[in-house]
């Protein structure tokens, strides 16, 4: 049987009812607990007096506004980094399709205090941003999946996907590979303001993400292209 738990913070969103409606017959909702992410799905088999637990699957749940907010603040990058470090399969589930996510971007921006409507060229940047975000997350082996605003439908997709991960022929293909250079670079690019060039320079200079995480603001500022603000952001991301 597959056992599902939600983090205590999910109580305020009222998603439990949609989750229960979507539960397949081989899934059980175990209620709320203190979790490292929004949801954990485990395959637990009783074996006599013992209980065998297969690899858990971690899921981070995102409404469309929260996706953009957490991306811009760097919180999403921190969450993905944490999921990578835990070493178990995980993914981000968005309550909305790609089209719905893009439709939720602002229709106008403020330039010098004046409202300016964003033309199609400006809004096309949103697609590039979303593509880069999804690419960086996949590079960390924590893919972002865009489902539906309908929570019941989204939970059904989540349960089906988690079942395939756990019951697949080789679960280890889903495990994060944080030591690879590509994954390390993707993790760094999740930090606001850190682009591919700076991420590459950081890895060339310090060798690994763990070494970068141990650097002070002063040491990071010695890297070309990193000022006080970016150095502080990097340090805060690894706290």
VOLOVO-749918 format. One line per field, with one value per residue (C-alpha): residue number from 1; chain; x, y, z. Coordinates in Angstrom, 2 decimals. Layout:
BEGIN
pos <- (NUM|...)
unit <- (A|...)
x <- (X|...)
y <- (Y|...)
z <- (Z|...)
***
This chain:
BEGIN
pos <- (1|2|3|4|5|6|7|8|9|10|11|12|13|14|15|16|17|18|19|20|21|22|23|24|25|26|27|28|29|30|31|32|33|34|35|36|37|38|39|40|41|42|43|44|45|46|47|48|49|50|51|52|53|54|55|56|57|58|59|60|61|62|63|64|65|66|67|68|69|70|71|72|73|74|75|76|77|78|79|80|81|82|83|84|85|86|87|88|89|90|91|92|93|94|95|96|97|98|99|100|101|102|103|104|105|106|107|108|109|110|111|112|113|114|115|116|117|118|119|120|121|122|123|124|125|126|127|128|129|130|131|132|133|134|135|136|137|138|139|140|141|142|143|144|145|146|147|148|149|150|151|152|153|154|155|156|157|158|159|160|161|162|163|164|165|166|167|168|169|170|171|172|173|174|175|176|177|178|179|180|181|182|183|184|185|186|187|188|189|190|191|192|193|194|195|196|197|198|199|200|201|202|203|204|205|206|207|208|209|210|211|212|213|214|215|216|217|218|219|220|221|222|223|224|225|226|227|228|229|230|231|232|233|234|235|236|237|238|239)
unit <- (A|A|A|A|A|A|A|A|A|A|A|A|A|A|A|A|A|A|A|A|A|A|A|A|A|A|A|A|A|A|A|A|A|A|A|A|A|A|A|A|A|A|A|A|A|A|A|A|A|A|A|A|A|A|A|A|A|A|A|A|A|A|A|A|A|A|A|A|A|A|A|A|A|A|A|A|A|A|A|A|A|A|A|A|A|A|A|A|A|A|A|A|A|A|A|A|A|A|A|A|A|A|A|A|A|A|A|A|A|A|A|A|A|A|A|A|A|A|A|A|A|A|A|A|A|A|A|A|A|A|A|A|A|A|A|A|A|A|A|A|A|A|A|A|A|A|A|A|A|A|A|A|A|A|A|A|A|A|A|A|A|A|A|A|A|A|A|A|A|A|A|A|A|A|A|A|A|A|A|A|A|A|A|A|A|A|A|A|A|A|A|A|A|A|A|A|A|A|A|A|A|A|A|A|A|A|A|A|A|A|A|A|A|A|A|A|A|A|A|A|A|A|A|A|A|A|A|A|A|A|A|A|A|A|A|A|A|A|A)
x <- (0.00|1.07|0.89|0.46|1.18|0.82|2.88|1.10|1.42|-0.93|-3.87|-4.36|-4.80|-7.61|-6.23|-6.91|-10.45|-9.28|-6.50|-8.95|-11.25|-8.34|-6.94|-6.71|-7.76|-4.13|-3.34|-4.00|-3.98|-2.20|-2.96|-0.56|2.99|6.12|7.69|10.70|8.37|4.63|3.91|5.56|4.39|5.80|5.30|5.05|4.77|4.26|6.66|5.74|6.80|8.77|7.75|9.61|9.61|10.66|12.18|9.84|8.86|8.92|6.50|6.47|3.03|2.77|-0.15|0.58|1.12|3.35|5.46|6.40|6.81|9.02|11.04|11.74|12.58|14.88|12.77|11.91|15.61|16.22|13.40|14.72|18.23|16.96|15.10|18.27|20.34|17.86|18.83|15.37|13.18|11.14|9.35|7.45|3.75|2.14|-1.63|-1.86|-0.76|2.12|-0.41|-2.17|1.13|2.13|-1.33|-0.87|2.10|1.46|-0.19|1.82|4.95|6.03|8.79|9.97|6.78|4.50|2.33|3.44|1.59|3.82|3.83|4.19|7.97|8.24|5.86|7.85|10.59|8.28|8.40|12.19|12.21|9.88|11.93|15.16|13.54|12.27|15.65|17.55|15.15|15.46|19.23|18.90|16.81|13.78|11.59|8.71|5.44|2.57|-0.81|-4.23|-5.91|-8.36|-6.76|-8.43|-7.04|-3.59|-3.52|-4.53|-1.54|0.72|-0.34|0.07|3.49|4.67|3.49|5.49|8.61|8.38|7.32|9.54|12.17|15.00|14.13|17.75|17.36|15.07|17.48|19.15|22.76|23.94|27.63|27.47|28.72|25.55|23.37|25.65|25.49|21.70|21.41|23.47|21.41|18.30|19.69|18.30|20.89|23.24|23.57|25.45|28.73|28.93|27.86|30.67|33.23|32.12|32.52|35.89|37.09|35.75|35.26|31.82|28.51|29.39|32.62|30.74|28.23|31.08|32.41|31.90|30.37|33.84|35.34|32.51|32.93|36.41|34.79|34.39|30.75|29.71|29.00|27.79|24.15|24.80|27.30|24.74|22.06|24.37|25.17|21.49|20.56|22.72|21.66)
y <- (0.00|3.56|5.93|9.67|12.46|16.23|18.79|20.67|23.89|22.42|22.61|26.28|25.49|22.99|20.53|17.42|17.00|17.15|14.70|12.23|12.47|11.65|8.75|5.47|2.27|1.33|4.69|5.66|9.21|9.20|12.82|15.63|15.58|17.70|17.06|18.48|19.30|19.59|15.89|12.50|9.29|5.98|2.32|0.53|-3.27|-5.13|-8.10|-10.12|-8.08|-5.70|-2.99|-2.56|0.98|1.65|4.93|7.82|10.28|13.94|16.39|20.18|21.67|25.06|27.27|29.48|32.75|30.92|29.49|32.96|34.46|31.65|31.65|35.40|35.28|32.28|30.18|27.66|27.16|26.55|23.99|22.14|22.20|20.72|17.96|17.16|16.94|14.52|12.03|10.61|11.01|14.19|16.65|19.95|19.76|22.97|23.42|24.76|24.07|25.90|28.09|28.95|29.77|32.11|33.71|34.65|36.95|40.71|42.51|45.64|46.83|50.09|52.05|55.22|55.11|54.94|52.01|50.41|47.54|44.61|43.75|40.22|40.54|41.39|38.61|36.13|36.55|34.83|31.65|31.79|32.30|29.34|27.18|28.07|27.44|24.02|23.16|24.10|22.09|19.05|19.43|18.99|15.82|17.53|18.15|20.63|19.24|21.47|19.82|21.46|24.15|21.41|20.02|16.60|16.10|17.25|14.88|12.00|12.79|13.03|9.63|7.97|9.52|8.56|4.98|4.76|6.09|3.60|0.59|1.34|-1.16|0.89|3.48|4.61|6.40|8.84|9.56|13.00|13.01|16.15|15.44|15.81|19.10|19.67|19.19|21.44|24.19|23.87|24.18|27.38|28.84|28.47|31.30|34.68|36.63|33.68|32.87|30.10|32.03|32.89|29.35|27.92|30.32|29.41|25.69|26.22|28.25|26.23|22.79|21.82|23.17|22.10|24.12|27.13|26.83|27.11|30.38|33.73|36.78|38.31|35.30|35.14|38.82|38.04|36.26|38.44|39.39|38.84|41.92|42.21|41.56|38.36|37.10|37.56|35.77|32.79|32.52|32.80|30.05|27.51|28.30)
z <- (0.00|-0.68|2.28|1.80|4.29|3.99|5.85|8.66|6.63|4.03|6.46|5.65|1.93|2.53|-0.01|2.07|0.71|-2.91|-2.04|-0.46|-3.49|-5.81|-3.74|-5.69|-3.91|-3.14|-1.47|2.16|3.54|6.92|7.76|8.57|9.92|10.16|6.76|4.87|1.95|1.24|0.63|1.08|-0.63|0.61|-0.30|3.06|3.18|6.46|6.66|9.74|12.75|10.57|8.15|4.87|3.56|-0.01|-1.12|-0.32|-3.04|-2.02|-3.64|-3.43|-4.25|-5.97|-6.88|-9.89|-7.95|-5.46|-8.30|-9.58|-6.10|-4.80|-8.03|-7.81|-4.09|-4.48|-2.10|-4.84|-5.54|-1.83|-1.72|-4.78|-3.35|-0.10|-1.96|-3.92|-0.75|0.85|-1.84|-2.59|-5.68|-5.77|-8.02|-7.98|-8.88|-10.15|-9.96|-13.49|-17.07|-18.76|-20.63|-17.36|-15.68|-18.53|-18.57|-14.92|-15.61|-15.28|-18.20|-17.51|-15.75|-14.16|-15.87|-14.09|-12.03|-15.09|-16.08|-19.33|-20.98|-21.87|-25.57|-26.96|-27.20|-23.53|-22.49|-24.61|-22.02|-19.53|-21.63|-21.69|-17.92|-17.38|-19.74|-17.90|-14.50|-15.60|-17.13|-13.96|-11.79|-14.06|-13.89|-10.13|-10.79|-9.24|-12.31|-12.34|-13.69|-14.78|-14.25|-13.75|-11.65|-10.71|-7.53|-7.80|-11.32|-10.23|-7.24|-9.54|-11.76|-8.69|-7.36|-10.76|-11.25|-7.74|-8.25|-11.48|-9.74|-6.86|-8.92|-11.90|-13.05|-11.55|-8.91|-8.75|-12.10|-10.25|-7.40|-7.42|-8.60|-6.82|-7.40|-11.18|-12.54|-14.55|-11.46|-9.41|-12.03|-12.26|-8.47|-8.48|-11.35|-9.16|-6.99|-8.18|-10.16|-10.69|-14.39|-16.15|-16.47|-12.77|-11.76|-13.92|-12.41|-8.87|-9.58|-11.28|-8.28|-5.36|-6.89|-5.57|-4.28|-0.72|-0.87|-2.24|0.61|3.13|1.73|3.42|1.76|1.60|-0.19|-2.72|-3.57|-4.84|-7.79|-10.85|-11.39|-7.77|-5.69|-2.08|-3.00|-4.99|-2.43|0.33|-1.76|-2.29|1.41|2.38|-0.10|1.72|5.29)
***
